[in-house]
Amino acid sequence: DNSLQGKVYYIVSGHGGPDPGAMAETEGHALCEDEYAYDVALRLCRKLIQHGATAYVIVRDENDGIRDEAYLECDKDETCYGDRKIPLNQLTRLKQRAHVINDLYASYKRKGIKEQYCLVLHVDSRHKDKRTDLYFYHHKNSRKSKKMSQSIYEVFKNKYSIYRANGQYNGSISSRNLYMVRETHPPTIYIEMGNLRNPKDQKRFLLNSNRQALADWITEGIINH
């Protein structure tokens, strides 16, 4: 359908290139944050396009499309949009992707496109006993990013009331002075999707149907917004 026609979204999966982000191991397999965040990012981008949006995948891997395997191979060949090599230094890396997004944002703004958003997807790394639900960060002065975060949060809260045995959802929304939230020009929603080291949270990433559900439910929150 065309429910998101005329809107532009920039989808950024965390880390990539020389930095795999959070890492864990299960059943003898290495798990890398950037690979699972990237798979959800691709699924999210596809969903947005299916609803008529223009969507950009900012961190890209030409060898990896949407994958249904449980264990996604860790590699370091991701690039930034425009076939830019991703630097190792964290600040330089974040500046690179923010610069790309801001240039695209400016070009669409000149064309009169007002509805533009950035979504940054990460997987957290905490003690393996710490189970976490999705939580959201927004810019403290951005009404749009806060409202979008709230809309996605409400979808997850509703879905968990249906699909989780105890009906509880323990996610949260707050403002945080993160570089990608602060320095990107479109309203930015920063999403931590779970704890990669927690065995129960791992099922959120290992099962391709759950990775698809993440993309579907985030999209539903975007449409509701």
C-alpha angles and dihedrals in degrees: 000000000000100000091126098037113141093024126111126208131189112205116199122184112202125258117347136157110046092358117068092183118212116013134197139162132228131169089356093303125119115231119205122195095218094057095053094041088050093051091052089046092055092048091048092049091051091050093050091050089050087060094051100263128137106237132183127202102211099187107051140185114193091198098050126065126166106321129199098195119112094226113052113201115246115233139156104222099102118128136196119251109287092040092280118163111244111237123226096229108092098219092046089049093051092046089053096055094040089052091052092050094046092051092051091045091053093049092053092043089057087055090055098256106149103171106076127144139176123214119194116197123201139164114220128227117216137142109309091243092058112094116195136185123214113293130188138217127197137174111276092229099041114097091182096054091046093051092047090049090051092049093052091043091055092053092053092046090053095045093049090051086059104036106030115082095231093037093229128135118190102186124128144204124218142146119256134178096235119156096241091047093047103039104039114092100215116072105276130211114196113201127194104197102194146299111300091201097054113094094218094046089049089069087064088064106027095058110072089209089060092048087052091048090054090054093044095050095044087052091050090054091050092051092047089052 
